[in-house]
Amino acid sequence: MLWEMLNAARDLGRVHDIASVLIRYGFGSFVRVLGMGKALESAGKVLHWKHADEFNTLDTPQRIRRTLEDLGPTFIKLGQILATRVDLFPPQYIAEFEKLQDQAPPIPFDELLSQIEEDIGQSIDEIFSEVDRHPLAAASIAQVHKGVLKDGTPVILKIRRPGLRKTIEADLRLLQRIADIAESESSDIRRFHPREVLRQFNQSLRRELDLAGECRNAERIAANLVDDTNIIIPKVYWQWTGERINVQEYIQGIHGRNLDGIEKAGLDRKLLADRGTQAVMKMIMEDGFFHADPHPGNVFYLPDNKLAFIDFGMVGRLTEERREQVVGLLYGMVNHEPTKVAEILEDWSDNIYTDEEVLTVDIEAFVDQYSSLSLKDLSLTAMLSDLMALLRDHNLILPADLTLLIKTYITLDGLGRYLNPDFNTLVFAAPYIQEIMLERYRPEAIAKRGWRNLLSVVDLLSSLPKDLRKLVRASRKGAFQVDITVRHLNRYVNTLDNAISRLTMGMVTASLIIGSSIIMTVKGGPELFGLPAFGFMGYTFATVGGIWLLLSIWKSGNNQ
């Protein structure tokens, strides 16, 4: 199944590494399903199928997390994307994925120097009066160094690791092949939609490789928050920023996880939680462009209870229509409208086989659970977690932008509660929900939607004659056809073909034995070893055919 992998010699070593790690953590059956073991052993690679006893004490989520860690930077990034898929994985898996720390051994600064000077087009001594050779942080994509410009301004240099794109491209090729095979061959894995997860991961990782893109995200959010003087976004120095390096303002503040530092500085933790949440809610509900990872590690606290957000590598985007749908969902959950909630979830999902009646009943029970609670007693994290569990039970998968939004809500709620145990995200969301609902039913908004829908209907009707002519013309030319794809049909056809081949070979072998037995009774003619030559040859071919048939059956049994 993975023979196409072996066509590229450059990927063979990486395939072997992946298979070895999977086997080490007890996923040997998965290696067999993918066909990796057979392909690698045919290529002369030895696989050790017995894994260490220590891994028997780990549960499945822990083994998956350890596997991703051992497979390296690309797979650690994949795990971080999986941590956003709360619609696919239950809490114990999400908790393990969130433990994946994007850390890597630092590269000596001297090895980065030539790439830096190539990108900025000058010697660093002409731009910086000082650059710290020891990194502030080292991750799988880039590492960060503190520097000082000639005018005394402190900055940070974020530098991408040399040769990284080539390695990541190889890993993405292998992951795509694995996802294709896993989704087509394993029903257990198929429910996690590996192709869709990989598509989201591919997009996210390619964006993160572009360090200039991170700065564009930062400036867009800074422009949207320009009227909020309590939120600081680092300034970008574009003259020295590109795909492999960016130079930004250095934020001197209290790290988001340093609660003791907040207390010593006399800052108001409740006010910090309120201001940070207010800013992120504006990004989501008004701007439709938001920081998608607002955890304490990406926040600094400044004097006068101000906050600075950093690291805009992961951002979310929501269209106006999507924001209205999100508001409709929250409104339906809070105001006990299960049918409305079910309709929105079905519109979002690609599962056409969902039982709508059962889904509506389950959603009604879910809504009833929270309908008796006041807004201040509701927990957004608990509601979203229960909703995601309901989606998993019905095999519903959400679009990537929505899963990122839900993950952002949960992370934001965690940040608020980290600062203020009495924090409630829904209290901040309520005014936005009310405002958007009122805006939706204003006469001007209704007229605008009606006019837009009317134009769509007119366009459809005006193009209908032309489309019908095309359809009739195609049918006359014989170009009109209906393709029906039956999932896994090819596999069953191949199995049937193999069975027919073995049956045919068995009949031929039996015929040879019968014919040869008859020839053996006929006297005269050429002889071999004192036996009739044609009879001897018939028995020989029958023996070869029988051996082939036995080997074919044995091989088929092993593959299953």
Salt bridges, closest charged atoms under 4 A:
ASP11 OD1 - ARG173 NH2 3.25
ASP11 OD2 - ARG177 NH1 3.40
GLU69 OE2 - ARG65 NH1 3.45
ASP70 OD2 - ARG24 NH1 2.90
ASP87 OD2 - ARG85 NH2 3.12
GLU96 OE1 - ARG65 NE 2.89
GLU96 OE2 - LYS99 NZ 2.98
GLU98 OE2 - LYS407 NZ 2.06
ASP102 OD2 - LYS77 NZ 2.55
GLU118 OE2 - ARG244 NH2 3.51
ASP119 OD1 - ARG244 NH2 2.74
GLU169 OE2 - ARG165 NH1 3.95
GLU169 OE2 - ARG206 NH1 2.68
ASP171 OD1 - ARG14 NE 2.84
ASP180 OD1 - ARG195 NE 2.92
GLU183 OE2 - ARG195 NH1 3.28
GLU185 OE1 - ARG491 NH1 3.21
GLU196 OE2 - ARG199 NH2 2.93
GLU208 OE2 - LYS77 NZ 2.59
ASP210 OD2 - ARG216 NH2 2.89
GLU214 OE1 - LYS158 NZ 2.85
GLU243 OE2 - ARG160 NH1 3.11
GLU243 OE2 - ARG165 NH2 2.63
GLU263 OE2 - ARG269 NH1 3.13
ASP274 OD2 - LYS270 NZ 3.20
GLU286 OE1 - LYS282 NZ 4.00
ASP287 OD1 - LYS282 NZ 3.07
ASP293 OD2 - HIS295 NE2 3.36
ASP311 OD1 - LYS158 NZ 3.92
ASP362 OD2 - HIS394 NE2 2.70
ASP368 OD1 - HIS336 NE2 2.20
ASP377 OD1 - LYS376 NZ 3.49
ASP401 OD2 - ARG322 NE 2.94
ASP413 OD2 - ARG417 NE 2.85
GLU439 OE1 - ARG442 NH1 3.07
GLU444 OE1 - ARG442 NE 3.68
